Protein backbone atom coordinates (compact mmCIF):
# COMPACT_ATOMS: atom_id res chain seq x y z
CA UNK A 1 0.00 0.00 0.00
CA UNK A 2 1.57 3.24 -1.11
CA UNK A 3 -0.22 5.63 1.24
CA UNK A 4 -2.26 5.07 4.33
CA UNK A 5 -5.76 6.52 4.31
CA UNK A 6 -5.71 6.72 8.11
CA UNK A 7 -5.29 10.10 9.75
CA UNK A 8 -5.66 11.37 13.30
CA UNK A 9 -9.37 11.94 12.69
CA UNK A 10 -10.31 8.35 11.82
CA UNK A 11 -7.45 6.34 13.38
CA UNK A 12 -8.54 3.68 15.86
CA UNK A 13 -6.34 3.67 18.92
CA UNK A 14 -6.02 0.38 20.87
CA UNK A 15 -7.25 1.93 24.13
CA UNK A 16 -10.19 3.74 22.52
CA UNK A 17 -13.69 2.37 23.02
CA UNK A 18 -15.60 1.69 19.86
CA UNK A 19 -18.97 0.34 18.88
CA UNK A 20 -19.52 -2.08 15.98
CA UNK A 21 -22.88 -2.10 14.23
CA UNK A 22 -24.05 -4.70 11.73
CA UNK A 23 -25.13 -3.04 8.48
CA UNK A 24 -25.92 -6.00 6.23
CA UNK A 25 -25.51 -9.78 6.31
CA UNK A 26 -24.12 -10.53 2.86
CA UNK A 27 -24.04 -14.33 3.19
CA UNK A 28 -24.74 -16.83 5.95
CA UNK A 29 -24.15 -20.58 5.71
CA UNK A 30 -24.58 -23.26 8.36
CA UNK A 31 -22.65 -26.51 7.94
CA UNK A 32 -22.87 -29.13 10.67
CA UNK A 33 -22.11 -27.39 13.96
CA UNK A 34 -20.45 -24.37 12.36
CA UNK A 35 -21.97 -21.15 11.07
CA UNK A 36 -20.18 -18.92 8.56
CA UNK A 37 -21.22 -15.31 8.14
CA UNK A 38 -20.06 -12.52 5.87
CA UNK A 39 -21.33 -9.13 6.98
CA UNK A 40 -20.76 -5.44 6.44
CA UNK A 41 -20.01 -3.58 9.68
CA UNK A 42 -19.69 0.05 10.66
CA UNK A 43 -17.32 1.04 13.45
CA UNK A 44 -18.16 4.09 15.54
CA UNK A 45 -16.11 5.92 18.15
CA UNK A 46 -18.02 5.29 21.36
CA UNK A 47 -17.20 8.67 22.94
CA UNK A 48 -18.78 10.81 20.20
CA UNK A 49 -20.61 8.35 17.93
CA UNK A 50 -18.48 9.32 14.93
CA UNK A 51 -18.22 6.79 12.09
CA UNK A 52 -14.59 5.63 11.93
CA UNK A 53 -14.64 2.82 9.37
CA UNK A 54 -16.78 0.44 7.34
CA UNK A 55 -15.49 -3.08 6.75
CA UNK A 56 -16.44 -6.61 5.76
CA UNK A 57 -16.23 -9.25 8.51
CA UNK A 58 -15.95 -12.99 7.82
CA UNK A 59 -16.74 -14.99 10.95
CA UNK A 60 -16.91 -18.66 11.78
CA UNK A 61 -19.00 -19.57 14.78
CA UNK A 62 -18.98 -22.98 16.47
CA UNK A 63 -21.76 -24.51 18.54
CA UNK A 64 -20.51 -24.80 22.13
CA UNK A 65 -22.52 -25.17 25.29
CA UNK A 66 -25.87 -24.46 23.68
CA UNK A 67 -24.85 -21.32 21.78
CA UNK A 68 -22.71 -20.16 18.87
CA UNK A 69 -19.27 -18.85 19.87
CA UNK A 70 -17.09 -16.89 17.41
CA UNK A 71 -14.03 -19.02 16.67
CA UNK A 72 -12.47 -17.13 13.78
CA UNK A 73 -12.94 -13.58 12.50
CA UNK A 74 -11.22 -11.97 9.54
CA UNK A 75 -11.75 -8.40 8.38
CA UNK A 76 -11.49 -6.88 4.92
CA UNK A 77 -11.64 -3.25 3.81
CA UNK A 78 -14.92 -2.42 2.08
CA UNK A 79 -12.95 -2.09 -1.19
CA UNK A 80 -12.18 -5.84 -1.04
CA UNK A 81 -15.83 -6.95 -0.88
CA UNK A 82 -15.48 -9.29 -3.89
CA UNK A 83 -12.37 -10.92 -2.39
CA UNK A 84 -14.22 -11.46 0.89
CA UNK A 85 -17.16 -13.09 -0.94
CA UNK A 86 -14.76 -15.34 -2.85
CA UNK A 87 -13.02 -16.43 0.36
CA UNK A 88 -16.40 -17.07 2.01
CA UNK A 89 -17.39 -19.35 -0.87
CA UNK A 90 -14.06 -21.22 -0.69
CA UNK A 91 -14.32 -21.61 3.08
CA UNK A 92 -17.89 -22.92 3.02
CA UNK A 93 -17.11 -25.34 0.16
CA UNK A 94 -14.24 -26.72 2.24
CA UNK A 95 -16.53 -27.09 5.28
CA UNK A 96 -19.18 -28.87 3.19
CA UNK A 97 -16.59 -31.31 1.80
CA UNK A 98 -15.18 -31.97 5.27
CA UNK A 99 -18.66 -32.63 6.69
CA UNK A 100 -19.54 -34.90 3.74
CA UNK A 101 -16.31 -36.86 4.27
CA UNK A 102 -17.18 -37.37 7.96
CA UNK A 103 -20.68 -38.59 7.07
CA UNK A 104 -19.38 -41.04 4.45
CA UNK A 105 -16.87 -42.55 6.89
CA UNK A 106 -19.61 -43.46 9.38
C-alpha positions as CSV (number, residue, x, y, z in Angstrom):
1,X,0.0,0.0,0.0
2,X,1.6,3.2,-1.1
3,X,-0.2,5.6,1.2
4,X,-2.3,5.1,4.3
5,X,-5.8,6.5,4.3
6,X,-5.7,6.7,8.1
7,X,-5.3,10.1,9.8
8,X,-5.7,11.4,13.3
9,X,-9.4,11.9,12.7
10,X,-10.3,8.4,11.8
11,X,-7.5,6.3,13.4
12,X,-8.5,3.7,15.9
13,X,-6.3,3.7,18.9
14,X,-6.0,0.4,20.9
15,X,-7.2,1.9,24.1
16,X,-10.2,3.7,22.5
17,X,-13.7,2.4,23.0
18,X,-15.6,1.7,19.9
19,X,-19.0,0.3,18.9
20,X,-19.5,-2.1,16.0
21,X,-22.9,-2.1,14.2
22,X,-24.1,-4.7,11.7
23,X,-25.1,-3.0,8.5
24,X,-25.9,-6.0,6.2
25,X,-25.5,-9.8,6.3
26,X,-24.1,-10.5,2.9
27,X,-24.0,-14.3,3.2
28,X,-24.7,-16.8,6.0
29,X,-24.1,-20.6,5.7
30,X,-24.6,-23.3,8.4
31,X,-22.6,-26.5,7.9
32,X,-22.9,-29.1,10.7
33,X,-22.1,-27.4,14.0
34,X,-20.5,-24.4,12.4
35,X,-22.0,-21.1,11.1
36,X,-20.2,-18.9,8.6
37,X,-21.2,-15.3,8.1
38,X,-20.1,-12.5,5.9
39,X,-21.3,-9.1,7.0
40,X,-20.8,-5.4,6.4
41,X,-20.0,-3.6,9.7
42,X,-19.7,0.1,10.7
43,X,-17.3,1.0,13.5
44,X,-18.2,4.1,15.5
45,X,-16.1,5.9,18.2
46,X,-18.0,5.3,21.4
47,X,-17.2,8.7,22.9
48,X,-18.8,10.8,20.2
49,X,-20.6,8.3,17.9
50,X,-18.5,9.3,14.9
51,X,-18.2,6.8,12.1
52,X,-14.6,5.6,11.9
53,X,-14.6,2.8,9.4
54,X,-16.8,0.4,7.3
55,X,-15.5,-3.1,6.8
56,X,-16.4,-6.6,5.8
57,X,-16.2,-9.3,8.5
58,X,-16.0,-13.0,7.8
59,X,-16.7,-15.0,11.0
60,X,-16.9,-18.7,11.8
61,X,-19.0,-19.6,14.8
62,X,-19.0,-23.0,16.5
63,X,-21.8,-24.5,18.5
64,X,-20.5,-24.8,22.1
65,X,-22.5,-25.2,25.3
66,X,-25.9,-24.5,23.7
67,X,-24.8,-21.3,21.8
68,X,-22.7,-20.2,18.9
69,X,-19.3,-18.9,19.9
70,X,-17.1,-16.9,17.4
71,X,-14.0,-19.0,16.7
72,X,-12.5,-17.1,13.8
73,X,-12.9,-13.6,12.5
74,X,-11.2,-12.0,9.5
75,X,-11.8,-8.4,8.4
76,X,-11.5,-6.9,4.9
77,X,-11.6,-3.3,3.8
78,X,-14.9,-2.4,2.1
79,X,-13.0,-2.1,-1.2
80,X,-12.2,-5.8,-1.0
81,X,-15.8,-6.9,-0.9
82,X,-15.5,-9.3,-3.9
83,X,-12.4,-10.9,-2.4
84,X,-14.2,-11.5,0.9
85,X,-17.2,-13.1,-0.9
86,X,-14.8,-15.3,-2.9
87,X,-13.0,-16.4,0.4
88,X,-16.4,-17.1,2.0
89,X,-17.4,-19.4,-0.9
90,X,-14.1,-21.2,-0.7
91,X,-14.3,-21.6,3.1
92,X,-17.9,-22.9,3.0
93,X,-17.1,-25.3,0.2
94,X,-14.2,-26.7,2.2
95,X,-16.5,-27.1,5.3
96,X,-19.2,-28.9,3.2
97,X,-16.6,-31.3,1.8
98,X,-15.2,-32.0,5.3
99,X,-18.7,-32.6,6.7
100,X,-19.5,-34.9,3.7
101,X,-16.3,-36.9,4.3
102,X,-17.2,-37.4,8.0
103,X,-20.7,-38.6,7.1
104,X,-19.4,-41.0,4.5
105,X,-16.9,-42.5,6.9
106,X,-19.6,-43.5,9.4
